[in-house]
Structure formats: C-alpha cells, structure tokens
Amino acid sequence: MELLQLRYFYTVAKCGSITKAAQHHQIPQPAMSQTIARLEKELGNIKLFDRQNGRIYLNANGQIFLNHVEIALNALDNGVKIITEDQNKIAGQISLLVLENRRFVLSCVSKFSSMYPDVNFSISHSYYTGQEKNYDLCISSEQHYRQMLSFKPLIKEEIIVALHESHPLANKETLCLEDLQGEKFIAASPQSAQHNITQTQCRICGFEPNIPYICDDEYFVRKYISENMGIALAPALSWAGRFRPNTKVIPLVSPSLKTTSYVLWDENKYISPALRLFRDYLLEQAAELPDNLLYQ
C-alpha cells in the first residue's frame, strides 16, 4: 500500500467523484480509477465505493477506512510541518473560514499582516462546496465545524431591529419581537447566525417569519433594508456603522436577544507559531472592543 494511494482515496472520498479527484491531483481520470482499484485489491478485494449510474459512493467499508486514513494523513502532515518549519519564525500560510464578524476579522488580518509580512492568508466567507477544504481557523456562531472541536468565545453582542426610516415602527424607542409579526424579514445565508436567530426566535415567539429575501452577502441585507424592502434582526456590534443613512436601528427588549461568535480550531492538527499567534491576537483584539458583552 502506497502513500499516494491513500491520498488519492482520501480525495475521491471527499469529492465523491473520480473525475474531480483526478482534476484536483492533475492526473488522467483512468489513472485515478486504476489507483483506487489497485488499493481495493491490495485490501483483499474489499470494495470501498459503490458504483451506480456512473456515480461513485463511499460505502460502509470505505467510511471506516476513510476515518483511519484521515487520522494517518493528518499525523504525517503534522510531522512534516514540525520538522521542516523554523519554530522561531512567524511565517507561513493561514487558512480562515470567516462566517461571522467579517469586518472585525479582516481588520485583524490587515493589522497582523503589517506586523508579520511573511504570513499569508487564505480567506473564505462561506462553506466550501465541492471538495472539502481544510481550514486552520473558523469564526462561527456554532461551537464546532467538522473536525474543529476546540473553541473560545470571541464576541458577544446584542440583536437589534433594523428598518427603513419611513417604516411605521421607525418612531418606536424599543421593540418587542411580537411587534414584528407579519413583517417581511430580510435574512443572510441560512448558515449564518443572523438567519438562524430570525427563524428560531420568531417561532419561539409564536409566529413563522416571512422571509422573502435571503442574501449570501450581509452587504445586500443592509442594502435591501435601505430600499424599504423589509426589516432585519441584526447584530449590533458587527454591523454597527454599516447601515445606510436612511436606516434606523431600534433596541429589541422583549425578548432581549444576544449572539456569540467563536474561534474554532482542530487541536489534532499541527498549530504553527504563526497560527497560534494570530489566534491569540484575534482574542486580544476582541477583548478591547468596547461593546463586546463578553467583557462587561
């Protein structure tokens, strides 16, 4: 059994496609198929995939094998990084998945990069579709993301109501969630905390929110509010200063809602000096935010 076979198997399993895996490794598709077939033969003619209608599916044996292959490949990659990296140099690549607090995180990246110019960043703002991508850190409202089970709270903030200045409720000093029944809500991606809070809290309050507009970019949530297309429940700190002048934000008092974002990482993966320093820098900068409720 060869290391290359295991890497090819891992990619096929994650992609769910021989063709996509071959493209990823930049080899012909028949060569990828032959490698997987040879691996199955060396395992004692145990099939790792089921094939149906020209598609390939990881079967029960394949899933068991994948779990162990993933551990082995991670351990090997960690070993290579440890012995080849200069432990005293703050350099290398950091891959981020930023699902919440984008402006804050990007500001930290900018400042950190100016202090450590040999550190490069790869930044995604949504879940990767297609072949799974490995991230070093994730900023999320959830306390786990795939193998990232270690976390620390980053920012805790109030949820407010954002609406157009001409809206009938715009003259209110405070609002209750039940006041918003029957309103058109504008929500961010279904994977976002803002979307989840809108759906969950309205249902708890006893009504199903009408969400005719869902945007994968927070910018357009705020833009649609400014066009008087609907209202939104929004994070007070993360979106502060980003609304259009014709948008009014009103405190929500019943119930008083809060949301927390977290820094997530995989403790089983090698954590480079640069990654450890940046993670700590994020937490330090978050602690200095005047409206971060974690520190009040």
N, C-alpha and C positions, 0 to 999 in steps of 0.2 A: 504494500500500500504506500503510495507516494503522497507527499505533502500537497503537490499540485492537484491531485485527485480530490483531496479534501476541500481545497479552496474552490475548485470548480463545483463540487457538490453543494457547498455552502451557498454559492451564488445562485445556482439553479433553484435550490430550495427557497431562497429569499425572493427571487424573481418570479418563480412559478413558470418559468419559460426557458427552454433550451436556447432559443434564438436570442432572447435578451441577455442571457448569461454569456453567450458567445460574443455578442457585441460588446459587453462590458469588458471582457478579457481580450478583445480584439483578436479572436481566432475564428476559423471557419466553423459553421454550425455542425457539420459532420464530425469534426474533431472533438467538439464538446460532447456530442452524443456518444462517441466511441469511448471517451474517458469515463463517462457515467456508467456505461455498460461494462467496462473493464472493472470498475470499482465494485459493482454489484456481483460480478463473477468472483472476484477475489474474496468477497464476504461470504462466499459459499452459495452463489446464485440466489441470494436474498434480494428481492426487489425492494427498492427504496421509494419508487414512484409508481403510481398507477397512471396508465395512459388511456385516454378516451377521447374520441372525436378529434384527434390531432392535438390534444392538450395534455399537459402533464400535471399530476397532482401528488404531493407528498403523502405517502400512506403512513400507517401506524409505525412500521419499522423505520421508515425514513425520519419520522418525527423524533423517535428515541435516539437514532443515530445523530440527528442534527443537534440535539441538546448537548451531546458529548463532544461533537466536532466543534461547536461554538466555544465551549469551555477551553478545549485544547488550542484552538487558533488564537483566542484571546490571551492565553497564557504564553504562547510562543511570541506573539506580537509584543506583549509587555516585556518579555525577556530581551528581545532585540532592542527595544527603546531604552531599557535600563542600561545596557552595556554600551550602547552607541552614543547616548546623549551626554553632553557635557553638563554635569549636575550643577555647576556653578554659573551657567549661562542662562539668562532669561531669553529664550528664543524658541522658535518652532511654530506650529500651526494649532490654532484653537478653533474647534467647530461648535457653533452655537445654534440652538433652536430656540428662538425668542417668540413665544406665543402670547406673552403679556408684557406690559411695561416697556414697549419698544423704544420710546424716546429716551427713557432713563438708561436703558442698557446700551443704546447706541452712543449716548453721551459718554458713558463709562469706557466704551471701546475706543472712542476718539481720544480721550484723555490718557488712557492706558497705552495706546499706540504711540503717543508722543513721548511717553516716558521710556517705553521699551520698543524701539523701532524694529527690532529683529523678530517680533512676534506678529504673525499674520493671522487674520480672522476669516473664517468662512461662516456666513450668517444666513440662516433660513428663517422665514416668518410663518411658515405653515407646515403641517405634517407632510412629509415627503411621500409622494405617490409613485409607485413603480418599485424599483429595487430599494430595499430598506437602506437608509443612510445612517451611519453611526455618528452620534454627536458626543462631544465632551461634556457639555453643559446644556441644560434645558431650563428655560424660565417659563413656568406654567402655574396655573391655579390648582392643578392636580398635584398630589404628593407622590406620584410615580409616573414614569414614562418608559415603557418597555423594560429594559434591564436597569434603568435608573431608579434605585430604591432608596438611595441616601438623599437627604434634603435638609435645607434650612430655610425658614421663612425669610422673605426679602422685604415685601411691602404689604402693609395692611391699610386699607383706605375705605372711606365712606362711599356708598352708592347714592347718586343724586338723580334728579329728573331733568332732562334737557329737552327744551321745546322752543318753538318759534315765538318771537316776542308778540305776535298777533294772536297766539293761541288763547282761547277763553280762560285757561288756567294760569296764564302767564302773570296775572296780578296777585297770585297767592304767595304768601310768605313761606309756607311749608305745604307739603302734600302728603296724603295718605295713599297707599297703593290702591286701595279700593276706589279712589277718585279717578283712577286711570282705566277702569273697566269700560270697554267699548272703544278705546282709543286705538289708533294704528301705531304699532310699535316698529321701530327700525332696529335691527339686530346685526351684530357682527357674525363672523363664521360660527357655525354650530359647535365648533371645537373650542370656542372662546368662553371665558368666564362670563362676559357680558351677556352672551346669548343664553347660557345656562341659567344665570340668575333671573333673566327676564321670564323664561318659561317656568322655572321651578317656583319662584316666589309668587307669581301671579296665580298659579294653580293652588298653592297653599292658601292664598287669599280667597279662593273660591271661584275663579274665573279663568278661562282659557284665553291667553293673549292673542290678539290678532296681529300677526307678523307678516305683512305683505311684502316687506323689503328686507332681504338678507344680503349683506355685503361681505366680501372676503377681505376688505380693507377698511380699517377704522376711519380713515380719511373720508370715505364716502358715507359712512354712517352720519358723521357730523355735517357733511355737505347736504345730505337729504333732509336733515333737520332744518338747515338754513333755507331750504326750498319749501319748507312748510309741508312736507310730505308725511310727517309723523313725528312721534316723540321717541325718546330712548331713556332707558336706565343706563347710567354711565358711571365709571369710576372717577371719583372727584379729583384725586391726585394725579393719576396717569394722564387724564385728558384735560387737566387744568391749563387754561390759556390757549387751547387749540380750537375752541369753538368760534364760529363766525360772530361778528358784532351783533347780528340780529337774533342770536340765540340766547335764551335765558336759562340759567341753571337754578333749580329750586331744591332745597333740602327735603329728603324723604324722612318722615318722622314716625310713620306707623305702617309697617314695622321699620325700625332703623336697621338698614342693611349694610353689611361690610363684606369686602372680598380680600383675600390674601393670596399673594403670589409667592412662589418658592423657587429656590435654586436647586436643581436636581443634578445628580451625577451617579455614575456606576462605580462603587467602591472596589469592584473586582477588576476594573481596568487600571492600567498604569496612569497615575496622575503626575504629569510633568511639573517641574518647578514653575514654569510659566502659567500653566493651568491653575495650579494651587494659588499662585499669587493673584491671578485675575479673579478667581472665585472669592478670595478674601477681600479684594478691592471692591467688588460689587457689594458685598455685605457691609463694608465700611462706609461706602458712599450712600447706601440706602439708609443707614443709621443716622446720617446727617440731614436727611430730608425733613424739613420742619413739620410736615403734615403726615408723616409716617406714623400710624397709630400703634405700631409695634413698640415704639419708644416713647409713648406718652403715658 
